[in-house]
Amino acid sequence: MTPALLLLAVLASGPAEPAAPPGDPRTTVVLHEICASQLDRRDLTLYANGTIRLREGPVGGERLVLHEIGHDELEAIRRHLEDLDLGSAESAVGAPVGDWVLQCRLEVVERDGTPHSLRFGDFDTGGLVLADLRRVVASLLESARKQALSAEIPASYVPVAGDRLERNDGNVYEVVGPTSDGKAIELRGVDQPISIFIERSQLRIEFRRVVESGEAR
């Protein structure tokens, strides 16, 4: 299967678990987002019992994180989703594309089992409802990612050109520098002829340790 067909197959896949209530809240999906590029993949699911399941990272080297939120927080999220006019939400198109740009599919399931599906690129803006949904997803991602931060890379770490970091899959990358907008860091493979772009907030998720400081070389 070609990379393009593989990406389409990933995004076409449905929720991680059947979403038809009534059923076990441990397998009843409230929200499911899956995003993929040729290089990275992110799969986030919120279940009706408050479990957040996040699988994220380089293709073939994703890290699985499970996190629980309380009943009150879960109900607040569900009520917020119910207040949105999901039927009017539109998919977004027209944002930049490329091997490193995530393309996403988001599905929200109402309490009666009615699903609402949207597609968008990671840099798309979309309408107000989609923007609101993406804020909900961002909050869930933040909660889950706090469980996956590298203990060996301090929160105060600022990447410097020449720093070498070991990714969770064992490959080592050297920091090239920030992107023009300052939101991401470009890194180049030490043993592989590949460049990747990682959001600053994800460095301690994607990478486990600093192998060598650029300032020391």
Residue pairs with C-beta under 8 A, 6 or more apart in sequence:
1 9
3 38
7 36
7 37
7 38
7 103
10 34
10 36
10 41
11 34
11 36
11 103
11 104
11 105
11 119
12 105
13 34
14 107
15 29
15 32
15 45
15 107
15 109
16 29
16 32
16 43
16 45
16 53
17 27
17 28
17 29
17 45
17 47
18 27
18 29
19 28
19 29
19 32
19 107
19 109
19 113
19 115
20 113
21 28
21 48
21 111
21 112
21 113
25 47
25 48
25 49
26 47
26 48
26 49
26 51
27 47
28 47
28 48
28 49
28 109
29 45
29 46
29 47
29 48
29 107
29 109
30 46
30 47
30 48
30 74
30 77
30 78
30 81
30 108
30 109
31 44
31 45
31 46
31 77
31 81
31 106
31 107
31 108
31 109
31 136
31 137
31 140
32 44
32 45
32 46
32 106
32 107
32 109
33 42
33 43
33 44
33 104
33 105
33 106
33 107
33 137
34 41
34 42
34 43
34 44
34 104
34 105
35 41
35 42
35 43
35 102
35 103
35 104
35 105
35 122
36 42
36 59
36 102
36 103
37 98
37 99
37 100
37 101
37 102
37 103
38 59
38 99
38 100
39 58
39 59
39 99
39 100
39 196
40 56
40 57
40 58
40 59
40 100
40 102
41 55
41 56
41 57
41 58
41 59
41 62
42 54
42 55
42 56
42 102
43 53
43 54
43 55
43 56
43 62
44 52
44 53
44 54
44 56
44 137
44 140
44 141
44 144
45 52
45 53
45 54
46 52
46 74
46 77
46 140
47 53
48 74
50 68
50 69
50 70
50 71
50 73
50 74
51 66
51 67
51 68
52 65
52 66
52 67
52 68
52 69
52 140
52 143
52 144
53 64
53 65
53 66
53 144
54 64
54 65
54 66
54 67
54 141
54 144
54 145
54 148
55 62
55 63
55 64
55 65
56 62
56 63
56 65
56 145
56 148
56 205
57 63
57 168
57 169
57 205
57 206
58 167
58 168
58 169
58 196
58 206
60 169
61 167
61 168
61 169
61 170
63 148
63 168
63 205
65 144
65 145
65 147
65 148
66 147
67 143
67 144
67 146
67 147
69 77
69 143
77 136
77 140
78 111
80 136
81 108
81 110
81 133
81 136
82 110
82 111
84 129
84 132
84 133
85 129
86 108
86 110
86 116
86 129
87 116
88 127
88 129
89 116
89 118
89 127
89 129
89 130
89 133
90 118
90 126
90 127
90 129
90 130
91 118
91 119
91 120
91 126
91 130
92 118
92 119
92 120
92 121
92 124
92 125
92 126
92 127
92 130
93 120
93 121
93 124
94 124
95 101
95 120
95 121
95 122
95 123
95 124
95 125
96 121
96 123
97 103
97 121
100 196
100 197
101 121
101 122
101 123
102 121
102 122
103 119
103 120
103 121
103 122
104 119
104 120
104 121
104 122
105 117
105 118
105 119
106 117
106 118
106 119
106 120
106 133
106 134
106 137
107 115
107 116
107 117
107 118
108 115
108 116
108 133
109 115
109 116
110 116
118 126
118 130
118 133
120 126
120 130
120 134
124 130
125 131
126 134
145 201
145 202
145 205
148 205
149 155
149 204
149 205
150 204
150 205
150 207
150 208
150 209
152 208
152 209
152 210
153 165
153 203
153 204
153 207
153 208
153 209
153 210
155 204
157 203
157 204
157 210
159 165
159 175
159 185
159 200
159 203
160 175
160 213
160 214
160 215
161 175
161 176
161 177
161 214
162 174
162 175
162 213
162 214
162 215
162 217
163 174
163 175
163 210
163 212
163 213
163 214
164 172
164 173
164 174
164 175
164 190
164 210
164 211
164 212
164 214
165 172
165 173
165 174
165 175
165 187
165 203
165 207
165 209
165 210
165 211
166 172
166 207
166 208
166 209
166 210
166 211
167 173
167 206
167 207
167 208
168 206
168 207
168 208
171 189
171 190
171 191
171 192
172 189
172 190
172 191
172 211
173 187
173 188
173 189
173 190
173 196
173 207
174 187
174 188
174 189
174 190
174 214
175 185
175 186
175 187
175 214
176 185
176 186
176 187
176 188
176 195
177 185
177 186
178 184
178 185
178 186
178 200
179 185
179 186
179 197
183 199
183 200
184 197
184 198
184 199
184 200
185 197
185 198
185 199
185 200
185 203
186 195
186 196
186 197
187 195
187 196
187 197
187 198
188 194
188 195
189 195
189 196
198 206
198 207
